[in-house]
Amino acid sequence: MQTEDRTGGGTTINWTAFAQGWAAIALELKAGTGIPGTAPDPASVAALAAQFEPVVFFHSSEKFFPSDAKAYIEQCALWGAVTPFDAKGSWGGMPLVPKTKINTTDSTAPTYLGLPGNLIDNPGAERFFDLSGWKDAAGMAEPTVTAGSKNTYSDRNAVAALYDSDPTLKASKFRYHAELFDNARLRRLLSADTPDLVKVLDSLSPAHPDMKTKSPALLCYYFFFPAHEEALVASCPNIEAKEFGSFAGEWACMAVLLEQDAPGKPIRPTFIGQTGRRLFPVAGVSLPPLTDDGQDAARRIVMKVNPFAEAASIDGHPTLFVANGTHSLYLRAGTVAVSYPSGMEPWLCGKLDSPSPHESESVAEGLAIFYGKLYAAALLASALGLTVAAALILLEKPKLSSGVDVVGTVPLTDAAPDETGLPGNNKFVRPQTVPAQTVQANGGGADLGSWQSTVVERGSQVWWPGESPGSGYRGRWGPRVANDPFGRRAGMRFPDFWRMFFLAFARVQGRSDGTPG
């Protein structure tokens, strides 16, 4: 008897015989596809994830794609930082582990990521990865920290170049990381984190006493983008606007709530959540329930939750549309108006990072412009009237967006809208079982290939935050930068996406009709 592991999307088997007259019977042993119990094995999770993995459409201009997190780490340097985190003098002058030297698997190696000194993350100290270094306001590359370097922005062009030239990074593209939170694990996490959310989980349990095996589970697909690009509107041409929310090291997520009425019964996807930027509130339009990442001071992403039926599908796989550069995930293609959290909006095209300006080179210039125009408006007031003077002042903030939202309303904001690829003018990644021609018949443009996947195993993969305090890597996935008071241009930490989903889902359940608006 001979056994053979399936690799990739292979559908054939091969064997060697040393004599004539052989016959063979091939029997395929499939991994179980039910919702696993309290300790799901990786093969079962991979098989379950393959059932619902999405067809993902990207803008034709997109430069960064979901990639293997492990491959990224092993090409990075690891840095330590202390407060104030946005001052280059707080980063120690040199990395704790040089580039390409981080060991992710050997706990005996001196550069092992899991060593206690590499996992520090507290209010006074943290760690961050750096793949490509920094650049100054003029765009000059600054690969490291020196006495004369500014380290103002992450060098994302260098990131893109590495993913096009380095064989390891290039081969790591088009991968998602799948993690299953079964019922027992969800109950444990929710009980420890937000006990009231256990009631939300209980609301999914079947009412009939003979049906106690429904066991809702949450299946998360994590997408690691090496960089995130988020400029303000095109009418703001200054460097602060172009770099306003851009950073290296970004995470996004699609989460699917699964239910199964009884063992052997079909697994039903009932709700879908996806991350992205904060939606702009429009009068008369009900937004889907959402919640932001409470662990991120910049509050950069939110989770939106809708019934799974709201997602269009191709051959049974949900479709996602990715906004160019920002990687917000949407269930429909188009242009979407977005906003910033209250109190964190852009001022003077980003020249002031907050109403209480942080010390930076651009503050003096920004204040001079603002007060100069304020003074000019005051001089005009006597001749033109207070109304015109007030209008001149208000023109500084906010500005008209260059885009429109889904209902055609032009919001007053400096935030550039999210724009996804349109049907036929996009790029896409697909499940192995979905032919490229099928996607193209449903609005797909250029085929980038099929998904690779990795199952998240937090116990053995140290780069994920552990469930116990202080375990696993909790640092940032891209470099800190200088003069960044909100941390919006610093690499992200890995969020608790399961928590974000259930906080948003609780709002779905709280609606009077049980559905989003």
SERO-303559 format. One record per residue (C-alpha): residue number from 1; x, y, z; residue in three letters. Coordinates in steps of 0.5 Angstrom, whole numbers, plus 500, padded with zeros to 3 digits. Layout:
+-----+-----+-----+-----+-----+
:   k :   x :   y :   z :   r :
+-----+-----+-----+-----+-----+
: NUM :   X :   Y :   Z : ala :
...
+-----+-----+-----+-----+-----+
//
This chain:
+-----+-----+-----+-----+-----+
:   k :   x :   y :   z :   r :
+-----+-----+-----+-----+-----+
:   1 : 500 : 500 : 500 : met :
:   2 : 502 : 507 : 498 : gln :
:   3 : 500 : 514 : 501 : thr :
:   4 : 501 : 520 : 498 : glu :
:   5 : 500 : 527 : 501 : asp :
:   6 : 496 : 532 : 497 : arg :
:   7 : 500 : 538 : 495 : thr :
:   8 : 497 : 545 : 493 : gly :
:   9 : 491 : 544 : 488 : gly :
:  10 : 493 : 537 : 486 : gly :
:  11 : 488 : 532 : 483 : thr :
:  12 : 493 : 526 : 481 : thr :
:  13 : 497 : 521 : 485 : ile :
:  14 : 503 : 518 : 482 : asn :
:  15 : 507 : 511 : 484 : trp :
:  16 : 513 : 507 : 482 : thr :
:  17 : 513 : 500 : 480 : ala :
:  18 : 519 : 495 : 479 : phe :
:  19 : 515 : 490 : 476 : ala :
:  20 : 510 : 489 : 470 : gln :
:  21 : 503 : 487 : 471 : gly :
:  22 : 501 : 492 : 477 : trp :
:  23 : 494 : 494 : 478 : ala :
:  24 : 492 : 500 : 483 : ala :
:  25 : 486 : 503 : 486 : ile :
:  26 : 486 : 510 : 489 : ala :
:  27 : 482 : 512 : 495 : leu :
:  28 : 482 : 519 : 497 : glu :
:  29 : 481 : 520 : 504 : leu :
:  30 : 478 : 527 : 506 : lys :
:  31 : 479 : 531 : 512 : ala :
:  32 : 473 : 532 : 516 : gly :
:  33 : 469 : 538 : 514 : thr :
:  34 : 464 : 539 : 520 : gly :
:  35 : 465 : 544 : 525 : ile :
:  36 : 471 : 541 : 530 : pro :
:  37 : 470 : 541 : 537 : gly :
:  38 : 475 : 544 : 542 : thr :
:  39 : 481 : 542 : 539 : ala :
:  40 : 481 : 543 : 532 : pro :
:  41 : 486 : 540 : 528 : asp :
:  42 : 490 : 544 : 522 : pro :
:  43 : 487 : 540 : 517 : ala :
:  44 : 480 : 540 : 519 : ser :
:  45 : 481 : 548 : 519 : val :
:  46 : 484 : 548 : 513 : ala :
:  47 : 479 : 544 : 509 : ala :
:  48 : 473 : 548 : 513 : leu :
:  49 : 477 : 555 : 511 : ala :
:  50 : 477 : 552 : 503 : ala :
:  51 : 469 : 552 : 503 : gln :
:  52 : 468 : 559 : 504 : phe :
:  53 : 475 : 563 : 502 : glu :
:  54 : 473 : 569 : 498 : pro :
:  55 : 474 : 571 : 491 : val :
:  56 : 478 : 578 : 492 : val :
:  57 : 478 : 583 : 487 : phe :
:  58 : 483 : 589 : 487 : phe :
:  59 : 484 : 596 : 484 : his :
:  60 : 488 : 595 : 478 : ser :
:  61 : 493 : 600 : 481 : ser :
:  62 : 494 : 596 : 487 : glu :
:  63 : 501 : 595 : 489 : lys :
:  64 : 500 : 591 : 496 : phe :
:  65 : 497 : 584 : 496 : phe :
:  66 : 496 : 579 : 502 : pro :
:  67 : 502 : 576 : 504 : ser :
:  68 : 505 : 571 : 508 : asp :
:  69 : 506 : 574 : 515 : ala :
:  70 : 512 : 569 : 517 : lys :
:  71 : 516 : 570 : 510 : ala :
:  72 : 515 : 578 : 512 : tyr :
:  73 : 518 : 577 : 519 : ile :
:  74 : 524 : 573 : 517 : glu :
:  75 : 526 : 579 : 512 : gln :
:  76 : 525 : 584 : 517 : cys :
:  77 : 529 : 587 : 523 : ala :
:  78 : 526 : 588 : 530 : leu :
:  79 : 527 : 594 : 534 : trp :
:  80 : 525 : 596 : 541 : gly :
:  81 : 522 : 603 : 543 : ala :
:  82 : 520 : 606 : 549 : val :
:  83 : 516 : 613 : 550 : thr :
:  84 : 516 : 617 : 547 : pro :
:  85 : 514 : 612 : 541 : phe :
:  86 : 514 : 618 : 536 : asp :
:  87 : 521 : 620 : 537 : ala :
:  88 : 527 : 617 : 534 : lys :
:  89 : 531 : 617 : 540 : gly :
:  90 : 527 : 613 : 543 : ser :
:  91 : 528 : 607 : 538 : trp :
:  92 : 535 : 605 : 541 : gly :
:  93 : 539 : 607 : 535 : gly :
:  94 : 540 : 600 : 532 : met :
:  95 : 535 : 594 : 532 : pro :
:  96 : 535 : 589 : 537 : leu :
:  97 : 535 : 583 : 531 : val :
:  98 : 538 : 585 : 524 : pro :
:  99 : 534 : 584 : 518 : lys :
: 100 : 534 : 577 : 515 : thr :
: 101 : 536 : 575 : 522 : lys :
: 102 : 529 : 574 : 526 : ile :
: 103 : 528 : 566 : 527 : asn :
: 104 : 521 : 564 : 528 : thr :
: 105 : 521 : 557 : 529 : thr :
: 106 : 528 : 555 : 533 : asp :
: 107 : 527 : 557 : 541 : ser :
: 108 : 534 : 555 : 542 : thr :
: 109 : 537 : 561 : 537 : ala :
: 110 : 539 : 567 : 540 : pro :
: 111 : 535 : 571 : 535 : thr :
: 112 : 529 : 567 : 536 : tyr :
: 113 : 523 : 572 : 536 : leu :
: 114 : 519 : 568 : 542 : gly :
: 115 : 525 : 570 : 547 : leu :
: 116 : 522 : 574 : 553 : pro :
: 117 : 526 : 581 : 551 : gly :
: 118 : 523 : 581 : 544 : asn :
: 119 : 515 : 580 : 546 : leu :
: 120 : 515 : 586 : 551 : ile :
: 121 : 509 : 591 : 550 : asp :
: 122 : 507 : 595 : 555 : asn :
: 123 : 505 : 603 : 556 : pro :
: 124 : 512 : 604 : 557 : gly :
: 125 : 516 : 600 : 552 : ala :
: 126 : 514 : 596 : 545 : glu :
: 127 : 517 : 592 : 539 : arg :
: 128 : 516 : 593 : 532 : phe :
: 129 : 518 : 590 : 525 : phe :
: 130 : 522 : 594 : 520 : asp :
: 131 : 523 : 591 : 513 : leu :
: 132 : 525 : 597 : 508 : ser :
: 133 : 527 : 603 : 513 : gly :
: 134 : 524 : 610 : 513 : trp :
: 135 : 524 : 616 : 508 : lys :
: 136 : 524 : 624 : 510 : asp :
: 137 : 519 : 629 : 507 : ala :
: 138 : 523 : 630 : 501 : ala :
: 139 : 522 : 623 : 499 : gly :
: 140 : 530 : 621 : 500 : met :
: 141 : 531 : 614 : 503 : ala :
: 142 : 533 : 613 : 510 : glu :
: 143 : 534 : 606 : 511 : pro :
: 144 : 536 : 606 : 518 : thr :
: 145 : 536 : 611 : 524 : val :
: 146 : 542 : 616 : 524 : thr :
: 147 : 544 : 623 : 528 : ala :
: 148 : 542 : 626 : 521 : gly :
: 149 : 536 : 622 : 519 : ser :
: 150 : 529 : 625 : 520 : lys :
: 151 : 525 : 618 : 520 : asn :
: 152 : 518 : 622 : 518 : thr :
: 153 : 515 : 616 : 514 : tyr :
: 154 : 515 : 609 : 512 : ser :
: 155 : 519 : 608 : 505 : asp :
: 156 : 513 : 604 : 502 : arg :
: 157 : 516 : 604 : 495 : asn :
: 158 : 522 : 600 : 498 : ala :
: 159 : 517 : 595 : 500 : val :
: 160 : 514 : 594 : 494 : ala :
: 161 : 520 : 594 : 490 : ala :
: 162 : 522 : 588 : 495 : leu :
: 163 : 516 : 584 : 494 : tyr :
: 164 : 517 : 585 : 486 : asp :
: 165 : 525 : 583 : 487 : ser :
: 166 : 526 : 578 : 493 : asp :
: 167 : 524 : 571 : 491 : pro :
: 168 : 522 : 569 : 498 : thr :
: 169 : 517 : 575 : 499 : leu :
: 170 : 515 : 575 : 491 : lys :
: 171 : 513 : 567 : 493 : ala :
: 172 : 509 : 569 : 499 : ser :
: 173 : 504 : 573 : 496 : lys :
: 174 : 496 : 571 : 495 : phe :
: 175 : 496 : 568 : 502 : arg :
: 176 : 491 : 568 : 507 : tyr :
: 177 : 491 : 566 : 515 : his :
: 178 : 485 : 562 : 517 : ala :
: 179 : 483 : 561 : 524 : glu :
: 180 : 477 : 558 : 527 : leu :
: 181 : 474 : 560 : 534 : phe :
: 182 : 470 : 554 : 536 : asp :
: 183 : 464 : 555 : 541 : asn :
: 184 : 468 : 553 : 547 : ala :
: 185 : 474 : 557 : 545 : arg :
: 186 : 469 : 563 : 544 : leu :
: 187 : 465 : 562 : 550 : arg :
: 188 : 472 : 562 : 554 : arg :
: 189 : 475 : 568 : 550 : leu :
: 190 : 468 : 572 : 551 : leu :
: 191 : 467 : 571 : 558 : ser :
: 192 : 474 : 573 : 560 : ala :
: 193 : 474 : 579 : 556 : asp :
: 194 : 467 : 582 : 555 : thr :
: 195 : 462 : 577 : 559 : pro :
: 196 : 456 : 581 : 556 : asp :
: 197 : 458 : 578 : 549 : leu :
: 198 : 456 : 571 : 552 : val :
: 199 : 449 : 573 : 552 : lys :
: 200 : 450 : 574 : 544 : val :
: 201 : 453 : 567 : 543 : leu :
: 202 : 447 : 564 : 547 : asp :
: 203 : 442 : 568 : 543 : ser :
: 204 : 445 : 563 : 537 : leu :
: 205 : 443 : 557 : 541 : ser :
: 206 : 437 : 553 : 538 : pro :
: 207 : 431 : 554 : 543 : ala :
: 208 : 429 : 546 : 542 : his :
: 209 : 432 : 542 : 548 : pro :
: 210 : 433 : 537 : 543 : asp :
: 211 : 438 : 541 : 539 : met :
: 212 : 444 : 543 : 543 : lys :
: 213 : 449 : 541 : 538 : thr :
: 214 : 448 : 548 : 534 : lys :
: 215 : 455 : 550 : 536 : ser :
: 216 : 456 : 557 : 533 : pro :
: 217 : 463 : 558 : 531 : ala :
: 218 : 467 : 564 : 528 : leu :
: 219 : 472 : 563 : 522 : leu :
: 220 : 477 : 568 : 521 : cys :
: 221 : 481 : 570 : 514 : tyr :
: 222 : 487 : 574 : 516 : tyr :
: 223 : 490 : 578 : 510 : phe :
: 224 : 497 : 581 : 512 : phe :
: 225 : 498 : 587 : 507 : phe :
: 226 : 506 : 589 : 507 : pro :
: 227 : 504 : 597 : 507 : ala :
: 228 : 498 : 601 : 507 : his :
: 229 : 497 : 608 : 503 : glu :
: 230 : 492 : 613 : 505 : glu :
: 231 : 493 : 620 : 502 : ala :
: 232 : 488 : 626 : 503 : leu :
: 233 : 484 : 629 : 498 : val :
: 234 : 488 : 631 : 491 : ala :
: 235 : 486 : 638 : 493 : ser :
: 236 : 491 : 638 : 498 : cys :
: 237 : 498 : 637 : 495 : pro :
: 238 : 503 : 638 : 501 : asn :
: 239 : 507 : 632 : 503 : ile :
: 240 : 503 : 632 : 510 : glu :
: 241 : 497 : 630 : 506 : ala :
: 242 : 500 : 625 : 501 : lys :
: 243 : 503 : 621 : 507 : glu :
: 244 : 497 : 623 : 512 : phe :
: 245 : 495 : 616 : 514 : gly :
: 246 : 500 : 611 : 510 : ser :
: 247 : 504 : 606 : 514 : phe :
: 248 : 508 : 599 : 513 : ala :
: 249 : 505 : 593 : 516 : gly :
: 250 : 497 : 592 : 516 : glu :
: 251 : 492 : 587 : 518 : trp :
: 252 : 485 : 586 : 515 : ala :
: 253 : 480 : 581 : 516 : cys :
: 254 : 474 : 577 : 513 : met :
: 255 : 470 : 573 : 519 : ala :
: 256 : 464 : 568 : 518 : val :
: 257 : 460 : 566 : 523 : leu :
: 258 : 458 : 559 : 522 : leu :
: 259 : 452 : 555 : 525 : glu :
: 260 : 451 : 547 : 524 : gln :
: 261 : 444 : 545 : 527 : asp :
: 262 : 446 : 538 : 528 : ala :
: 263 : 452 : 533 : 527 : pro :
: 264 : 452 : 531 : 519 : gly :
: 265 : 448 : 537 : 518 : lys :
: 266 : 450 : 542 : 513 : pro :
: 267 : 455 : 548 : 516 : ile :
: 268 : 451 : 555 : 514 : arg :
: 269 : 455 : 561 : 514 : pro :
: 270 : 450 : 566 : 517 : thr :
: 271 : 453 : 573 : 518 : phe :
: 272 : 460 : 576 : 515 : ile :
: 273 : 464 : 581 : 518 : gly :
: 274 : 470 : 585 : 514 : gln :
: 275 : 474 : 590 : 516 : thr :
: 276 : 476 : 597 : 513 : gly :
: 277 : 476 : 605 : 514 : arg :
: 278 : 470 : 608 : 518 : arg :
: 279 : 464 : 610 : 514 : leu :
: 280 : 462 : 617 : 513 : phe :
: 281 : 455 : 618 : 516 : pro :
: 282 : 450 : 620 : 511 : val :
: 283 : 443 : 623 : 513 : ala :
: 284 : 437 : 618 : 511 : gly :
: 285 : 442 : 612 : 510 : val :
: 286 : 443 : 607 : 515 : ser :
: 287 : 450 : 604 : 516 : leu :
: 288 : 451 : 597 : 518 : pro :
: 289 : 453 : 596 : 525 : pro :
: 290 : 461 : 597 : 526 : leu :
: 291 : 466 : 597 : 532 : thr :
: 292 : 473 : 600 : 531 : asp :
: 293 : 479 : 596 : 534 : asp :
: 294 : 480 : 599 : 541 : gly :
: 295 : 487 : 597 : 542 : gln :
: 296 : 489 : 602 : 537 : asp :
: 297 : 490 : 609 : 539 : ala :
: 298 : 489 : 611 : 532 : ala :
: 299 : 483 : 607 : 531 : arg :
: 300 : 484 : 606 : 524 : arg :
: 301 : 480 : 600 : 522 : ile :
: 302 : 473 : 598 : 524 : val :
: 303 : 469 : 591 : 523 : met :
: 304 : 462 : 591 : 519 : lys :
: 305 : 457 : 586 : 520 : val :
: 306 : 452 : 584 : 515 : asn :
: 307 : 448 : 577 : 514 : pro :
: 308 : 452 : 573 : 509 : phe :
: 309 : 447 : 573 : 504 : ala :
: 310 : 448 : 580 : 503 : glu :
: 311 : 455 : 578 : 500 : ala :
: 312 : 455 : 576 : 492 : ala :
: 313 : 458 : 570 : 491 : ser :
: 314 : 461 : 566 : 485 : ile :
: 315 : 461 : 558 : 486 : asp :
: 316 : 459 : 559 : 493 : gly :
: 317 : 465 : 563 : 495 : his :
: 318 : 463 : 570 : 498 : pro :
: 319 : 466 : 576 : 494 : thr :
: 320 : 470 : 582 : 497 : leu :
: 321 : 472 : 588 : 494 : phe :
: 322 : 479 : 592 : 496 : val :
: 323 : 480 : 599 : 496 : ala :
: 324 : 486 : 601 : 493 : asn :
: 325 : 492 : 603 : 498 : gly :
: 326 : 487 : 603 : 504 : thr :
: 327 : 485 : 595 : 503 : his :
: 328 : 478 : 597 : 506 : ser :
: 329 : 474 : 591 : 505 : leu :
: 330 : 467 : 592 : 501 : tyr :
: 331 : 461 : 587 : 499 : leu :
: 332 : 460 : 591 : 493 : arg :
: 333 : 465 : 595 : 488 : ala :
: 334 : 465 : 603 : 488 : gly :
: 335 : 467 : 609 : 491 : thr :
: 336 : 465 : 610 : 498 : val :
: 337 : 466 : 616 : 503 : ala :
: 338 : 470 : 615 : 509 : val :
: 339 : 471 : 619 : 515 : ser :
: 340 : 476 : 620 : 521 : tyr :
: 341 : 474 : 619 : 528 : pro :
: 342 : 471 : 625 : 532 : ser :
: 343 : 477 : 629 : 535 : gly :
: 344 : 482 : 626 : 530 : met :
: 345 : 480 : 629 : 523 : glu :
: 346 : 485 : 632 : 519 : pro :
: 347 : 487 : 640 : 520 : trp :
: 348 : 490 : 644 : 514 : leu :
: 349 : 491 : 638 : 509 : cys :
: 350 : 494 : 634 : 515 : gly :
: 351 : 499 : 640 : 517 : lys :
: 352 : 496 : 640 : 524 : leu :
: 353 : 495 : 633 : 526 : asp :
: 354 : 490 : 635 : 531 : ser :
: 355 : 487 : 641 : 534 : pro :
: 356 : 493 : 641 : 539 : ser :
: 357 : 499 : 641 : 535 : pro :
: 358 : 504 : 636 : 536 : his :
: 359 : 511 : 639 : 535 : glu :
: 360 : 514 : 638 : 528 : ser :
: 361 : 517 : 642 : 522 : glu :
: 362 : 510 : 643 : 519 : ser :
: 363 : 506 : 646 : 525 : val :
: 364 : 509 : 653 : 524 : ala :
: 365 : 508 : 653 : 517 : glu :
: 366 : 501 : 651 : 518 : gly :
: 367 : 499 : 656 : 523 : leu :
: 368 : 502 : 661 : 519 : ala :
: 369 : 498 : 659 : 513 : ile :
: 370 : 492 : 659 : 518 : phe :
: 371 : 492 : 665 : 522 : tyr :
: 372 : 494 : 669 : 515 : gly :
: 373 : 488 : 667 : 512 : lys :
: 374 : 484 : 668 : 518 : leu :
: 375 : 487 : 675 : 519 : tyr :
: 376 : 486 : 676 : 511 : ala :
: 377 : 479 : 674 : 512 : ala :
: 378 : 478 : 679 : 518 : ala :
: 379 : 481 : 685 : 514 : leu :
: 380 : 475 : 683 : 509 : leu :
: 381 : 470 : 683 : 514 : ala :
: 382 : 468 : 690 : 514 : ser :
: 383 : 468 : 691 : 506 : ala :
: 384 : 465 : 684 : 505 : leu :
: 385 : 461 : 683 : 511 : gly :
: 386 : 462 : 677 : 516 : leu :
: 387 : 458 : 672 : 512 : thr :
: 388 : 464 : 672 : 507 : val :
: 389 : 469 : 673 : 512 : ala :
: 390 : 466 : 666 : 516 : ala :
: 391 : 466 : 663 : 509 : ala :
: 392 : 473 : 664 : 508 : leu :
: 393 : 475 : 661 : 515 : ile :
: 394 : 471 : 655 : 514 : leu :
: 395 : 474 : 654 : 507 : leu :
: 396 : 481 : 652 : 511 : glu :
: 397 : 477 : 646 : 514 : lys :
: 398 : 473 : 642 : 512 : pro :
: 399 : 474 : 641 : 504 : lys :
: 400 : 470 : 638 : 499 : leu :
: 401 : 472 : 631 : 498 : ser :
: 402 : 474 : 629 : 491 : ser :
: 403 : 469 : 623 : 491 : gly :
: 404 : 462 : 621 : 493 : val :
: 405 : 459 : 616 : 497 : asp :
: 406 : 454 : 610 : 495 : val :
: 407 : 448 : 615 : 494 : val :
: 408 : 452 : 620 : 491 : gly :
: 409 : 452 : 625 : 497 : thr :
: 410 : 459 : 629 : 497 : val :
: 411 : 461 : 630 : 504 : pro :
: 412 : 465 : 636 : 507 : leu :
: 413 : 471 : 632 : 509 : thr :
: 414 : 479 : 632 : 507 : asp :
: 415 : 478 : 624 : 507 : ala :
: 416 : 479 : 622 : 500 : ala :
: 417 : 474 : 616 : 499 : pro :
: 418 : 475 : 609 : 498 : asp :
: 419 : 475 : 606 : 491 : glu :
: 420 : 475 : 599 : 489 : thr :
: 421 : 476 : 596 : 482 : gly :
: 422 : 470 : 596 : 477 : leu :
: 423 : 468 : 590 : 474 : pro :
: 424 : 473 : 588 : 468 : gly :
: 425 : 478 : 593 : 471 : asn :
: 426 : 481 : 590 : 477 : asn :
: 427 : 485 : 584 : 479 : lys :
: 428 : 483 : 578 : 483 : phe :
: 429 : 485 : 572 : 487 : val :
: 430 : 481 : 566 : 487 : arg :
: 431 : 480 : 559 : 490 : pro :
: 432 : 483 : 554 : 487 : gln :
: 433 : 477 : 550 : 485 : thr :
: 434 : 474 : 557 : 482 : val :
: 435 : 477 : 557 : 474 : pro :
: 436 : 479 : 564 : 472 : ala :
: 437 : 474 : 564 : 467 : gln :
: 438 : 468 : 564 : 472 : thr :
: 439 : 471 : 570 : 475 : val :
: 440 : 472 : 574 : 469 : gln :
: 441 : 465 : 572 : 467 : ala :
: 442 : 463 : 575 : 473 : asn :
: 443 : 466 : 582 : 472 : gly :
: 444 : 473 : 579 : 474 : gly :
: 445 : 479 : 583 : 470 : gly :
: 446 : 486 : 580 : 471 : ala :
: 447 : 487 : 573 : 474 : asp :
: 448 : 493 : 574 : 479 : leu :
: 449 : 492 : 566 : 481 : gly :
: 450 : 489 : 562 : 487 : ser :
: 451 : 490 : 563 : 494 : trp :
: 452 : 495 : 560 : 498 : gln :
: 453 : 493 : 559 : 506 : ser :
: 454 : 496 : 558 : 513 : thr :
: 455 : 492 : 555 : 519 : val :
: 456 : 494 : 560 : 525 : val :
: 457 : 496 : 556 : 531 : glu :
: 458 : 498 : 560 : 536 : arg :
: 459 : 501 : 555 : 541 : gly :
: 460 : 507 : 554 : 536 : ser :
: 461 : 507 : 560 : 532 : gln :
: 462 : 510 : 565 : 536 : val :
: 463 : 508 : 571 : 532 : trp :
: 464 : 501 : 571 : 534 : trp :
: 465 : 499 : 574 : 540 : pro :
: 466 : 497 : 569 : 545 : gly :
: 467 : 491 : 568 : 549 : glu :
: 468 : 495 : 569 : 556 : ser :
: 469 : 497 : 575 : 558 : pro :
: 470 : 505 : 577 : 556 : gly :
: 471 : 505 : 571 : 551 : ser :
: 472 : 506 : 571 : 543 : gly :
: 473 : 508 : 577 : 539 : tyr :
: 474 : 504 : 584 : 541 : arg :
: 475 : 508 : 589 : 538 : gly :
: 476 : 507 : 593 : 531 : arg :
: 477 : 508 : 590 : 524 : trp :
: 478 : 511 : 596 : 521 : gly :
: 479 : 516 : 601 : 524 : pro :
: 480 : 514 : 607 : 528 : arg :
: 481 : 516 : 614 : 525 : val :
: 482 : 517 : 621 : 528 : ala :
: 483 : 512 : 626 : 530 : asn :
: 484 : 506 : 622 : 530 : asp :
: 485 : 502 : 623 : 536 : pro :
: 486 : 496 : 619 : 534 : phe :
: 487 : 500 : 613 : 532 : gly :
: 488 : 497 : 613 : 525 : arg :
: 489 : 503 : 612 : 521 : arg :
: 490 : 506 : 607 : 525 : ala :
: 491 : 505 : 599 : 524 : gly :
: 492 : 499 : 596 : 526 : met :
: 493 : 499 : 591 : 532 : arg :
: 494 : 495 : 585 : 530 : phe :
: 495 : 488 : 586 : 533 : pro :
: 496 : 483 : 582 : 536 : asp :
: 497 : 478 : 581 : 530 : phe :
: 498 : 474 : 576 : 534 : trp :
: 499 : 472 : 581 : 539 : arg :
: 500 : 471 : 586 : 534 : met :
: 501 : 466 : 582 : 530 : phe :
: 502 : 462 : 580 : 536 : phe :
: 503 : 462 : 587 : 539 : leu :
: 504 : 459 : 589 : 532 : ala :
: 505 : 454 : 583 : 531 : phe :
: 506 : 451 : 585 : 538 : ala :
: 507 : 449 : 591 : 535 : arg :
: 508 : 446 : 587 : 529 : val :
: 509 : 442 : 583 : 535 : gln :
: 510 : 440 : 589 : 538 : gly :
: 511 : 436 : 592 : 532 : arg :
: 512 : 429 : 591 : 533 : ser :
: 513 : 428 : 587 : 527 : asp :
: 514 : 434 : 583 : 528 : gly :
: 515 : 438 : 585 : 522 : thr :
: 516 : 442 : 591 : 520 : pro :
: 517 : 439 : 597 : 517 : gly :
+-----+-----+-----+-----+-----+
//
